[in-house]
Amino acid sequence: MQGIIMRLLTTVLLTLTLAAGSVQAKRGPDNKLQAFTTLKAGLKSADFQARSMAYQGIARNKRDKQLKTLLKDGTQDPQWVVRAGVARAYMYLRDNKWKRVIQDGLINRTLDPREVLPALDAQSNGSAVKEIISAIADKEHERQNAIIDGAVARNHSRLGLLVVGALNSKDDLVRSTGMRGLKQLKPVLHSAHLQLVAKKLGRRADVIGTLVDIANKALLTRPWSYLKALKPGKKAPKLQHAVVMARARYGDRSMAKAVLKIASTTQGSEQIKALEAYKKIAGKADGTKLKALLDGEPDKRLIFAVYEILAIIGDRSMSGQAQKLADGTNVDLRPTGVYYLGRIGGGAQIGRMHRYLADGLREVRLAAARVLAWIASPISVRPLRESLDVETDLEIRRELATALAAIKHRSALDALVLVQRDSDAVLRRRVVHALAESGERSVRQGLRIALNDNDKAVRVEAVRGFLMNDKANAVSVWKRSFSWLPRGTMISLTAEFRDSFESFVELALRCKRIRIREEALEALAMLPKKQAPLLRKVLARTNDPDLRIRVLNRLVKLLGKRASTEIKSMALSSGSARVRVAAIRHMGLLRRDKEARKMLTNMLNDTNQSVRIAAALTFVGG
């Protein structure tokens, strides 16, 4: 009986052994073992990026007894790209040695911080900010300014957190570096970061002052929400006034009462500044409060400011007094009467304003020019043009040009073209802006002249004019502007033209200048419905490896797994090994995709070493 049982057991064991061998034969070699072998061999690759990926990959094999020694050797690699891969390997192993690698990279004089900072993207924002601040706090080097400048230039999503963290530091060096970073932020490019700083530190006096200065220097017309987050204390009236007036300058009508209160409680230049800010948000209901400011012995500046606002809101109650001022002998008050009567009288006063353009008093000529800009009648073209020929005062010349620009008539445009070569850049900019806004075919020659101006702001207005009025030449003008276009211009134009600007953003994406490409990607985010289709369109039409990688990265960030078709296509058939490697690294998103898994397995035997290493790293979960 026992013999029979033994024979049966032997038969079963033999059958199982043969079956196991058959399965092993069908499955082929161990793919994971092959991947780790490929990664280990990649440590000696001549390709820096391949070595970097190899170091990241071997960290997945925690059973390797040589792992610690290999990673330690990697920290001594002369190439930062490789050391960044070692840092990421340490991050995966939760070994704090990655901090030392990053710190050494940030304080290295031969490295641009913008090359080092991407290595921190694998960490949470909080951890990354902590390490950057730690590097800034190290007083054994002088790279603090370079580090914060690099962070601002890179404009990563954690920039706002970095500035807040630095400003909250107890270390004077770190705080001053954080303030340097804050002062470099611009509303067009860094609105989200400014909003975060205002929200977190909106009660600190130094931060409030800096944020108000940023708002005051920005050449924008719409209010910025971060100003609303500023909460100066009651014990800091100057800061309260600064915030209120900054919001008023941007047209925040909820600040009207507060601005009037400031005007009634201050004197001198502060009072005039408050009234200047109030002009944009003035309402008819406040006429009585404004007149109350004239009680006592007001100076000429205050009288003019009050009369100016009364004229703007259409309050005619001061007409009699204004007539006396205009006809009187007090040279300090004549401009007040002239402006008020001209603004209230409108077209009925136009002849009188023309005569005032030749008045002996500078302030009277200035007031008349401003009134004519508001009336904007074609009748004024000739007097304004003649005054421009003889006027020498720069401020008055600017107002005369503004008045001509306000007149929507062919004769005014012809007159503006004649003064387009003026030596004052501000005047030229106003002229070109008016030409751009006109929409007339006749002004295109003036726009072409402006494209060669030595002032960038004038050239930007000329480009804008072609985009608005001359679609036939707009493309060539837009392409030529890439060599000098100021940072933020494309974002502003996208905000203005919206969906109609899509094709021009596409052209910018294809530009070989990295700066223009990066701004085009930022501008593209302002067109959410057009973003994915346009990225796919660019991806299909370009052969530039750098651009394809950048566009694919943005597409994957935007769509995730829905970009699987593009990922697999580029990983399999792209003519550039760099592009294939970038696509393969994204295949980690497609773990449940059987086709993608099979592709990865096949790529472990690819003829290109970088492709094999990228496939191996992705295969083991890197």
Protein Blocks (a to p, Z undefined) as FASTA:
>chain_A
ZZmmmmmmmmmmmmmmmmmmmmmmmnopafklmmmmmmmmmmmpcblklmmmmmmmmmmm
mmlmklmmmmmmmmmpfbfklmmmmmmmmmmnopaklmmmmmmmmmpmkbcfklmmmmmm
mpcfklmmmmmmmmmmpmkbcklmmmmmmmmmnopaklmmmmmmmmmpmbfklmmmmmmm
mmmpcfklmmmmmmmmmmmmmmbfklmmmmmmmmmmpccfbdcfklmmpccdfklmmlmm
mmmmmmmmnopaklmmmmmmmmmmgghjllmmmmmmmmmmgcfklmmmmmmmmgcjddfk
lmmmmmmmmmmnopaklmmmmmmmmmmmblklmmmmmmmmmmmnmmmlmmmmmmmmmpmb
lklmmmmmmmmmmnopaklmmmmmmmmmmpmbfklmmmmmmmmmmpccfklmmmmmmmmm
pfblklmmmmmmmmmmnopaklmmmmmmmmmpcbfklmmmmmmmmmmmmmmlmmmmmmmm
mmmocghklmmmmmmnmmmlmmmmmmmmmpmbfklmmmmmmmmmmmmmlmmmmmmmmmmm
pcbfklmmmmmmmmmmmnmmmlmmmmmmmmmmpcbfklmmmmmmmmmmmmmlmklmmmmm
mmmmcfblklmmmmmmmmnoZZ
